[in-house]
Amino acid sequence: MSSSSDNAPSTRRPFLEIRCGGVRLVVQHIPYKLITVVTTVAGAVTGSLWFPR
């Protein structure tokens, strides 16, 4: 017999929720892979602009 909590919606709050007019953007968890790629690319671009040869 399954418990009643199996069918209950998740009570966790989203990591980020943005509402603008009729548009709603919800991020449930931190996208670590995306953040890693973006910071790596941004660091490489910034480094090449900061220390040009």
Backbone as JSON, one array per atom type, in Angstrom:
{
  "sequence": "MSSSSDNAPSTRRPFLEIRCGGVRLVVQHIPYKLITVVTTVAGAVTGSLWFPR",
  "N": [[0.84, -1.18, 0.0], [0.65, 2.13, -0.9], [1.87, 5.19, 0.46], [0.17, 8.28, 1.29], [1.75, 10.41, 0.69], [3.09, 9.89, -1.62], [1.65, 10.71, -3.85], [1.43, 13.38, -3.42], [2.11, 16.79, -4.26], [5.37, 18.2, -4.78], [6.9, 19.82, -2.05], [9.04, 21.42, -1.98], [10.63, 24.55, -2.39], [11.11, 26.45, -5.39], [14.34, 27.14, -6.88], [14.66, 29.53, -8.26], [12.32, 31.96, -9.19], [10.68, 33.81, -11.51], [8.45, 36.3, -12.35], [6.8, 38.02, -14.85], [4.5, 39.99, -15.99], [2.39, 38.05, -17.89], [4.16, 36.01, -18.12], [5.97, 33.37, -16.72], [8.83, 32.21, -15.19], [10.41, 29.44, -13.95], [12.94, 27.98, -12.1], [13.88, 24.95, -10.98], [16.1, 23.67, -9.78], [19.62, 24.34, -9.23], [21.41, 24.84, -12.17], [24.18, 23.33, -12.45], [26.04, 22.42, -14.4], [25.59, 24.15, -16.58], [26.24, 26.63, -15.4], [28.94, 26.18, -14.88], [30.02, 25.93, -17.5], [29.4, 28.48, -18.57], [30.84, 30.22, -16.83], [33.44, 29.33, -17.32], [33.82, 29.94, -20.05], [33.38, 32.73, -19.94], [35.5, 33.49, -18.28], [37.7, 32.79, -19.87], [37.35, 34.5, -22.09], [37.41, 37.02, -20.84], [39.99, 36.94, -19.76], [41.51, 36.88, -22.13], [40.93, 39.34, -23.18], [41.78, 41.03, -21.17], [44.53, 40.59, -20.89], [46.0, 41.1, -23.51], [48.05, 40.0, -26.25]],
  "CA": [[0.0, 0.0, 0.0], [1.48, 3.34, -0.98], [1.47, 6.26, 1.38], [-0.48, 9.41, 0.64], [2.75, 11.4, 0.29], [3.59, 9.56, -2.96], [0.89, 11.47, -4.84], [1.41, 14.78, -3.04], [3.07, 17.6, -5.01], [6.6, 18.53, -4.07], [6.78, 21.01, -1.2], [10.28, 22.2, -2.08], [10.51, 25.82, -3.11], [12.02, 26.52, -6.53], [15.55, 27.92, -6.69], [14.44, 30.86, -8.83], [11.0, 32.13, -9.79], [10.55, 35.16, -12.05], [7.14, 36.56, -12.97], [6.78, 39.3, -15.55], [3.24, 39.99, -16.72], [1.84, 36.71, -18.0], [5.24, 35.06, -18.29], [6.5, 32.88, -15.45], [10.01, 31.37, -15.35], [10.7, 28.74, -12.7], [14.1, 27.09, -12.12], [13.7, 24.07, -9.83], [17.39, 23.42, -9.13], [20.73, 25.09, -9.82], [22.01, 24.12, -13.3], [25.62, 23.41, -12.21], [26.8, 22.25, -15.64], [25.47, 25.39, -17.34], [27.02, 27.66, -14.71], [30.35, 25.85, -15.1], [30.38, 26.27, -18.88], [29.33, 29.93, -18.74], [31.95, 30.87, -16.13], [34.68, 28.97, -18.01], [33.9, 30.75, -21.28], [33.53, 34.13, -19.55], [36.86, 33.66, -17.77], [38.64, 32.75, -21.0], [37.17, 35.73, -22.88], [37.91, 38.13, -20.02], [41.46, 36.84, -19.71], [42.12, 37.23, -23.41], [40.77, 40.79, -23.37], [42.51, 41.74, -20.12], [45.97, 40.45, -21.16], [46.21, 40.81, -24.94], [49.47, 39.86, -26.63]],
  "C": [[0.88, 1.24, 0.0], [0.95, 4.4, -0.01], [0.87, 7.42, 0.6], [0.52, 10.45, 0.17], [3.31, 11.11, -1.1], [2.91, 10.41, -4.03], [0.87, 12.96, -4.55], [2.42, 15.56, -3.88], [4.28, 17.94, -4.13], [6.43, 19.83, -3.28], [8.05, 21.85, -1.23], [10.03, 23.48, -2.86], [11.49, 25.82, -4.28], [13.23, 27.4, -6.2], [15.35, 29.35, -7.15], [13.06, 30.9, -9.48], [10.86, 33.58, -10.21], [9.19, 35.27, -12.72], [7.17, 37.95, -13.58], [5.53, 39.3, -16.44], [2.64, 38.6, -16.72], [2.88, 35.63, -18.14], [5.78, 34.66, -16.93], [7.64, 31.92, -15.74], [10.36, 30.77, -14.01], [11.9, 27.83, -12.92], [14.04, 26.26, -10.85], [15.0, 23.83, -9.07], [18.49, 24.18, -9.88], [21.33, 24.27, -10.96], [23.55, 24.21, -13.25], [26.44, 23.3, -13.49], [26.77, 23.52, -16.48], [26.29, 26.51, -16.71], [28.51, 27.43, -14.91], [30.81, 26.25, -16.5], [30.41, 27.78, -19.08], [30.5, 30.62, -18.05], [33.3, 30.53, -16.78], [34.87, 29.82, -19.26], [34.11, 32.22, -20.93], [34.94, 34.41, -19.02], [37.88, 33.67, -18.9], [38.55, 34.02, -21.83], [37.72, 36.92, -22.11], [39.43, 38.12, -19.94], [42.12, 37.25, -21.0], [41.97, 38.73, -23.69], [41.61, 41.58, -22.36], [44.02, 41.72, -20.39], [46.21, 40.14, -22.63], [47.72, 40.73, -25.25], [49.83, 40.89, -27.66]]
}
